[in-house]
């Protein structure tokens, strides 16, 4: 039963991060291009789509250390995505409502990856490693 739950959650997170990347791409297509927004768009697409890519890599990790590293990257990319969304709102205030929804999802993803890292750390401590 636990394995079924963990497997379902794993695939839900894979789908969730992929959908988030897709939503970031759709959002970025709406942003007007100018000298200020062009580099921000590029950074936002990179960080927002990287979360899912790194999660897939973590899922296929070759070791526990590799898994922790990739999950750590997922966490950092989610946090970076929040930053770029904040910058887009400054550059394009009319996109604030949509950016806020994406920011909230990036925040939740960051918290999820943080929880995964904490669980790994706590389990390692309990086992005595």
C-alpha positions in Angstrom: 0.0 0.0 0.0 2.8 2.5 0.9 4.6 1.7 -2.3 1.5 2.3 -4.3 1.0 5.7 -2.6 4.6 6.7 -3.1 4.5 5.6 -6.7 1.3 7.6 -7.4 2.8 10.7 -5.6 6.1 10.3 -7.6 4.2 10.4 -10.9 1.9 13.1 -9.7 4.9 15.3 -9.0 6.4 14.5 -12.3 3.2 15.5 -14.0 2.8 18.6 -11.8 6.3 19.8 -12.6 5.8 19.2 -16.3 2.5 21.1 -16.3 4.2 23.9 -14.4 6.8 24.2 -17.1 4.1 24.2 -19.8 2.2 26.9 -17.9 5.4 29.0 -17.7 5.9 28.7 -21.4 2.3 29.8 -22.1 2.7 32.7 -19.7 5.9 33.9 -21.3 4.3 33.9 -24.7 2.0 36.6 -23.4 4.7 38.9 -22.1 5.4 41.9 -24.4 9.0 41.8 -25.7 11.3 44.8 -25.0 14.9 45.2 -23.8 13.9 44.7 -20.2 11.6 41.7 -20.6 13.6 39.7 -23.1 16.3 38.6 -20.7 13.8 38.0 -17.9 11.6 35.8 -20.2 14.7 33.8 -21.0 15.6 33.3 -17.4 12.0 32.5 -16.4 11.6 29.8 -19.1 15.0 28.3 -18.1 14.2 28.1 -14.4 10.5 27.2 -14.7 11.1 24.3 -17.2 14.2 23.1 -15.4 12.3 22.0 -12.3 10.6 19.2 -14.2 13.7 18.2 -16.1 15.7 17.9 -12.9 12.9 16.0 -11.2 13.0 13.4 -14.0 16.8 13.2 -13.6 16.3 12.7 -9.8 13.9 9.9 -10.5 16.6 8.1 -12.5 19.4 9.0 -10.1 22.3 6.6 -10.0 22.8 7.0 -6.3 21.3 8.6 -3.2 23.8 11.4 -3.4 22.8 12.0 -7.0 19.1 12.0 -6.1 19.7 14.5 -3.3 21.7 16.7 -5.6 19.0 16.7 -8.3 16.2 17.4 -5.8 18.3 20.3 -4.4 18.5 21.7 -7.9 14.7 21.4 -8.3 14.3 23.3 -5.0 16.7 26.1 -6.2 15.1 26.4 -9.6 11.6 26.7 -8.0 12.9 29.5 -5.8 14.6 31.2 -8.8 11.4 31.0 -10.8 9.7 32.9 -8.0 12.3 35.6 -8.4 11.8 36.0 -12.1 8.1 36.1 -11.8 8.5 38.9 -9.3 10.6 40.8 -11.8 8.1 40.2 -14.6 5.4 41.8 -12.5 7.5 44.9 -12.1 8.1 45.0 -15.8 4.5 44.1 -16.8 2.1 45.0 -13.9 -0.9 44.0 -16.0 0.2 40.3 -15.8 0.3 40.4 -12.0 -2.7 38.1 -11.4 -1.5 35.3 -13.7 2.1 35.7 -12.3 0.8 35.4 -8.8 -0.8 32.0 -9.5 2.5 30.8 -11.0 4.4 32.2 -8.1 2.2 30.3 -5.7 2.8 27.1 -7.5 6.6 27.7 -7.6 6.5 28.3 -3.9 4.6 25.1 -3.3 7.1 23.1 -5.4 9.9 24.7 -3.5 8.3 23.6 -0.2 7.7 20.1 -1.6 11.4 19.7 -2.6 12.5 21.1 0.7 10.4 18.6 2.5 11.9 15.7 0.4 15.4 16.9 1.3 14.5 17.2 5.0 12.9 13.7 5.0 16.1 12.3 3.4 18.2 14.1 6.0 16.1 13.0 8.9 16.0 9.3 7.7 19.8 9.4 7.3 20.1 10.7 10.9 17.8 8.1 12.3 19.7 5.3 10.6 22.9 6.6 12.1 24.7 7.6 8.9 
